[in-house]
Amino acid sequence: MSELLVVEKLCKEGILKNISLTIKDGEAVAVMGPSGSGKSTLLYQVAGMDRGDSGEVWMDGTEICSLSEDQRARMRLEQMGFVFQQMNMLKNLNLIDNIMLPACRLKKGKSSGTEIEHRARMLMRKMGIEELAQRKTNQVSGGQLQRACICRSMINEPKILFADEPTGALNQGAAQEVMKEFTRLNREGTTILIVTHDSRVAAGCNRILYLLDGSIRGELSLAGVAEGKDREEKVNRWLAGLGW
């Protein structure tokens, strides 16, 4: 696999300390650690939503930190997808219009409204929520709304999907359903970087990074480990060894 995201000696005063990591095309990587360890800050830095004090972030050969704010915004729209704990859907729009919105903003001139709607409905069908297309955000469950957010994140066919505690506001059943969709997307080739407190969510990834006091203090590869309880137990033993 080729290198999609490369971070070199990234620092943010008082938060991140010389972070270096590489994410390969097609990987699913989880970032774990206690509250205040810098997990979300790291995600925002590598996604170009904030600037570090020093260091470099390379996305598919382009150094993000040196780009202007407009250039970084354009890169996020064209090449990245985002799913957050706070779902940030527009309440005055129905689900399918919320999903289509980033593609309408892109204005590449390559996709008509009909083509965008077709892509949105295809994504909703994959997520099992196509019948909810005309519902407003307050007319669906939390799990259904988060699956709609995943559809929105994928509408522009991003190279990488960033997720910040995407199951944090969901009950256990809905969280498991949403994580299954992340796993399926990854198997279909989407690269994922996910920040989570949930060891079960992390166990669905290929690799886990443990962040403590702004530094990466541990890394666990799950390549070749079968899914199921054994995999979750391996993650929990590893976390316990790190003081989790």
VEXDREN-2710 file (C-alpha; in Angstrom, 1 decimal):
% VEXDREN-2710
k/r/px/py/pz
1/MET/0.0/0.0/0.0
2/SER/1.2/3.5/-0.8
3/GLU/1.5/6.2/1.9
4/LEU/-1.5/8.5/1.9
5/LEU/-1.0/10.6/5.0
6/VAL/2.5/11.4/6.5
7/VAL/2.9/13.5/9.6
8/GLU/6.5/14.6/10.5
9/LYS/7.4/16.1/13.9
10/LEU/4.1/17.9/14.4
11/CYS/3.9/20.2/17.4
12/LYS/1.2/22.3/19.0
13/GLU/2.3/24.2/22.1
14/GLY/1.1/22.6/25.2
15/ILE/-0.8/19.9/23.3
16/LEU/1.2/17.9/20.7
17/LYS/4.9/17.0/21.0
18/ASN/6.8/15.9/17.9
19/ILE/4.1/13.6/16.5
20/SER/5.2/11.5/13.5
21/LEU/3.0/8.9/11.9
22/THR/2.2/7.4/8.5
23/ILE/-1.2/6.1/7.3
24/LYS/-1.2/4.0/4.2
25/ASP/-3.9/4.0/1.5
26/GLY/-6.7/1.7/2.6
27/GLU/-5.8/1.5/6.3
28/ALA/-8.2/2.1/9.2
29/VAL/-6.3/3.6/12.1
30/ALA/-7.7/4.4/15.6
31/VAL/-6.3/7.0/18.0
32/MET/-7.0/6.3/21.6
33/GLY/-5.9/7.9/24.9
34/PRO/-7.3/9.6/28.0
35/SER/-9.3/12.9/27.8
36/GLY/-7.0/15.8/27.2
37/SER/-4.2/13.7/25.6
38/GLY/-4.5/15.6/22.3
39/LYS/-6.5/13.1/20.2
40/SER/-9.0/15.6/18.6
41/THR/-6.3/18.2/18.2
42/LEU/-4.2/15.7/16.3
43/LEU/-7.1/14.9/14.0
44/TYR/-7.8/18.6/13.3
45/GLN/-4.1/19.3/12.6
46/VAL/-3.7/16.5/10.1
47/ALA/-7.0/17.4/8.4
48/GLY/-5.9/20.9/7.9
49/MET/-8.6/22.4/10.2
50/ASP/-5.9/24.0/12.4
51/ARG/-2.2/24.8/12.1
52/GLY/0.5/23.4/14.3
53/ASP/3.4/25.4/15.6
54/SER/5.9/23.3/13.6
55/GLY/6.1/20.1/11.6
56/GLU/4.7/18.9/8.3
57/VAL/1.6/17.1/7.2
58/TRP/1.6/15.5/3.8
59/MET/-1.6/14.4/2.2
60/ASP/-1.2/12.4/-1.0
61/GLY/2.0/14.3/-1.8
62/THR/0.8/17.8/-0.9
63/GLU/2.1/19.5/2.3
64/ILE/-1.0/20.8/4.0
65/CYS/0.5/23.2/6.5
66/SER/2.0/25.4/3.8
67/LEU/-1.3/25.9/2.0
68/SER/-3.5/29.0/2.4
69/GLU/-6.8/28.7/4.4
70/ASP/-8.8/28.7/1.2
71/GLN/-6.6/26.0/-0.3
72/ARG/-6.9/23.8/2.8
73/ALA/-10.7/24.3/2.8
74/ARG/-10.8/23.2/-0.9
75/MET/-8.7/20.1/-0.1
76/ARG/-11.0/19.2/2.7
77/LEU/-14.0/19.5/0.5
78/GLU/-12.5/17.6/-2.4
79/GLN/-10.4/14.9/-0.8
80/MET/-11.5/14.4/2.8
81/GLY/-14.7/13.3/4.6
82/PHE/-15.6/14.1/8.2
83/VAL/-17.9/12.5/10.8
84/PHE/-18.2/14.0/14.3
85/GLN/-19.9/13.1/17.5
86/GLN/-22.0/16.3/17.1
87/MET/-23.6/15.6/13.8
88/ASN/-24.0/19.2/12.6
89/MET/-26.9/18.5/10.2
90/LEU/-29.0/21.5/9.0
91/LYS/-32.3/21.2/10.8
92/ASN/-34.3/23.0/8.0
93/LEU/-33.2/20.4/5.4
94/ASN/-34.2/16.8/5.0
95/LEU/-31.6/14.0/5.2
96/ILE/-30.9/13.7/1.5
97/ASP/-30.5/17.4/1.0
98/ASN/-28.0/17.4/3.9
99/ILE/-26.1/14.6/2.3
100/MET/-26.0/16.3/-1.1
101/LEU/-24.9/19.7/0.2
102/PRO/-21.1/19.2/0.1
103/ALA/-21.3/18.0/-3.5
104/CYS/-23.4/21.0/-4.5
105/ARG/-20.8/23.3/-2.8
106/LEU/-18.0/21.6/-4.8
107/LYS/-19.3/23.0/-8.1
108/LYS/-16.9/21.0/-10.3
109/GLY/-19.3/21.3/-13.2
110/LYS/-18.9/17.5/-13.7
111/SER/-22.0/16.4/-11.7
112/SER/-25.5/17.5/-12.3
113/GLY/-28.1/17.7/-9.5
114/THR/-29.5/14.5/-10.8
115/GLU/-26.2/12.7/-10.6
116/ILE/-25.5/14.0/-7.1
117/GLU/-28.9/12.8/-5.9
118/HIS/-28.3/9.4/-7.5
119/ARG/-25.0/9.1/-5.6
120/ALA/-26.7/10.3/-2.4
121/ARG/-29.4/7.7/-2.7
122/MET/-26.9/5.0/-3.5
123/LEU/-25.0/5.8/-0.4
124/MET/-28.2/5.8/1.7
125/ARG/-29.1/2.5/0.2
126/LYS/-25.8/1.0/1.3
127/MET/-26.3/2.4/4.8
128/GLY/-29.9/1.0/5.0
129/ILE/-31.6/4.4/5.3
130/GLU/-32.8/5.2/1.8
131/GLU/-36.4/5.2/2.9
132/LEU/-35.6/8.1/5.3
133/ALA/-34.5/10.4/2.5
134/GLN/-37.3/13.0/3.0
135/ARG/-37.2/12.9/6.9
136/LYS/-36.0/15.8/8.9
137/THR/-33.1/15.4/11.3
138/ASN/-35.5/15.3/14.3
139/GLN/-37.6/12.5/12.7
140/VAL/-34.9/9.8/12.8
141/SER/-32.9/8.0/15.5
142/GLY/-29.4/8.9/16.6
143/GLY/-28.0/5.8/14.8
144/GLN/-29.9/6.6/11.6
145/LEU/-28.7/10.2/11.7
146/GLN/-25.1/9.2/12.2
147/ARG/-25.4/6.9/9.2
148/ALA/-26.7/9.9/7.2
149/CYS/-23.6/11.8/8.4
150/ILE/-21.4/9.0/7.0
151/CYS/-23.2/9.3/3.7
152/ARG/-22.6/13.0/3.7
153/SER/-18.9/12.5/4.4
154/MET/-18.6/10.1/1.4
155/ILE/-20.6/12.2/-1.2
156/ASN/-17.5/13.7/-2.8
157/GLU/-15.7/10.3/-2.8
158/PRO/-12.9/11.4/-0.4
159/LYS/-9.5/9.8/-0.2
160/ILE/-9.7/9.6/3.6
161/LEU/-12.4/9.7/6.2
162/PHE/-11.7/11.5/9.5
163/ALA/-14.0/10.6/12.4
164/ASP/-14.0/12.2/15.9
165/GLU/-15.8/10.1/18.5
166/PRO/-18.5/9.2/15.9
167/THR/-20.2/6.7/18.3
168/GLY/-19.8/8.8/21.4
169/ALA/-23.4/10.1/21.5
170/LEU/-25.0/6.7/20.6
171/ASN/-26.3/3.8/22.6
172/GLN/-24.4/0.5/22.4
173/GLY/-26.7/-1.0/19.7
174/ALA/-26.5/2.1/17.4
175/ALA/-22.8/2.4/18.0
176/GLN/-22.2/-1.2/16.8
177/GLU/-24.4/-0.5/13.7
178/VAL/-22.4/2.6/12.8
179/MET/-19.1/0.9/13.4
180/LYS/-20.1/-1.9/11.0
181/GLU/-20.6/0.7/8.3
182/PHE/-17.1/2.1/8.9
183/THR/-15.7/-1.4/8.7
184/ARG/-17.6/-2.0/5.4
185/LEU/-16.3/1.3/4.0
186/ASN/-12.8/0.4/4.9
187/ARG/-13.1/-3.0/3.2
188/GLU/-14.3/-1.2/0.1
189/GLY/-11.1/0.8/0.1
190/THR/-11.8/4.0/2.1
191/THR/-8.9/5.1/4.3
192/ILE/-10.1/6.0/7.8
193/LEU/-8.6/7.8/10.8
194/ILE/-10.9/7.6/13.8
195/VAL/-10.6/9.1/17.3
196/THR/-12.4/7.0/19.9
197/HIS/-12.7/6.1/23.6
198/ASP/-14.4/2.8/22.7
199/SER/-12.1/-0.2/22.6
200/ARG/-14.7/-2.1/20.6
201/VAL/-14.6/0.6/17.9
202/ALA/-10.8/0.6/17.9
203/ALA/-10.8/-3.2/17.6
204/GLY/-12.5/-2.8/14.2
205/CYS/-9.4/-1.0/12.8
206/ASN/-6.2/-2.3/11.4
207/ARG/-4.0/-0.4/13.8
208/ILE/-4.3/1.6/17.1
209/LEU/-2.2/4.5/18.2
210/TYR/-2.2/5.4/21.9
211/LEU/-1.7/9.1/22.7
212/LEU/-0.7/10.4/26.1
213/ASP/0.3/13.9/27.1
214/GLY/0.6/14.9/23.4
215/SER/2.9/12.0/22.4
216/ILE/2.4/8.6/20.8
217/ARG/3.2/6.1/23.6
218/GLY/2.2/2.9/22.0
219/GLU/1.1/1.3/18.7
220/LEU/-0.8/-2.0/18.2
221/SER/-1.2/-3.8/14.9
222/LEU/-4.2/-6.0/14.5
223/ALA/-3.2/-7.3/11.1
224/GLY/-4.0/-11.0/10.9
225/VAL/-6.0/-11.0/14.2
226/ALA/-9.5/-12.5/13.5
227/GLU/-12.5/-10.4/14.3
228/GLY/-14.5/-11.2/17.4
229/LYS/-13.9/-11.5/21.2
230/ASP/-10.3/-12.5/20.8
231/ARG/-9.5/-9.3/18.9
232/GLU/-11.3/-7.2/21.5
233/GLU/-9.5/-9.0/24.3
234/LYS/-6.2/-8.4/22.7
235/VAL/-6.9/-4.6/22.5
236/ASN/-8.1/-4.5/26.1
237/ARG/-5.0/-6.3/27.3
238/TRP/-2.8/-3.9/25.4
239/LEU/-4.6/-0.9/26.7
240/ALA/-4.4/-2.2/30.3
241/GLY/-0.6/-2.5/29.9
242/LEU/-0.6/1.2/28.9
243/GLY/-2.5/2.2/32.0
244/TRP/-5.9/2.7/30.3
END
